[in-house]
Amino acid sequence: MWLGRLLLISLAVGAAAGCARQPVQPYYAQTGYPVGAPIAAAPLPQVIPPQQVARVPVPAPRPVGSYQVAQYPVPVPIAPPQYAPVMLPEQPYTLGSGDRLRIVVFGQEGLTNLYAVDANGNITMPLIGLVPAQGATTQQLAGAIGARLRQGFIREPSVAVEIELYRPFFILGEVVFPGQYPYVANMTAETAVAIAGGFTPRAKKSLVDLTRPFTPQALRATVPLHTPVRPGDTIYVAERWF
């Protein structure tokens, strides 16, 4: 046992002595050559002749006050467009489906009553049956009823037609509650939008499309909000692009 320990101690002492006998050679920090190496072995820095040095032209100094300030055009504020009121052709109000009429036949209590214009544009009265009312004015309808009554029923009938309740108007597009609503006297497109709950966030709030059922064909126009609305009109609020 003690012989093994002695052998290990001898080996350790011998290894330490061998390491101490090897000289440690320091190195240059930059070139990596050991101390004592020949000078010629170290790389020399490359020297560039002055005539090969690239020369960057330096601009001459400008005199004081010679600098110009860049002038940019001042943006001119754009005024919102002014829309002239659209003059829709004025026509007498013509009857249509949904109108409720009060028809008075003087001296004939059985014929005086309230009548509604049906989906086909007709009214139905006792004695004379169906009478076309679609597209007619109240005066024209009164004349047509009187002409029917003269055909063997009443010798000289006197007929008056009044509108008891107007047909509804329609509003579509970018409003909160699109649909049909009862007509209110002296309505405008803005009033119609308010009745429908107002504009949606995507609505175009300057103009609306208005369709009016004229005879013989409907009229469509893009109008501002203060345009009067009539019974049976259809208003469409478009979506804005930005």
Buried (B, 14 or more C-beta within 10 A) or exposed (E): EEEEEEEEEEEEEEEEEEEEEEEEEEEEEEEEBEEEBEEEEEEEEEEEEEEEEEEEEEEEEEEEEEEEEEEEEEEEEEEEEEEEEEEBEEEEEBBBBBBBBBBBBEEBEEBBEEBBBBEEBBBEBEBBEEBBBBBBBBEBBBBBBBEBBEEEEBEEBEBBBEBEBBBBBBBBBBBEEBEBBEBEEEBBBBBBBEBBEEBBEEBBBEBBBBBBBEEEEEEEBBBBBEBBBBBBBBBBBBEEEE
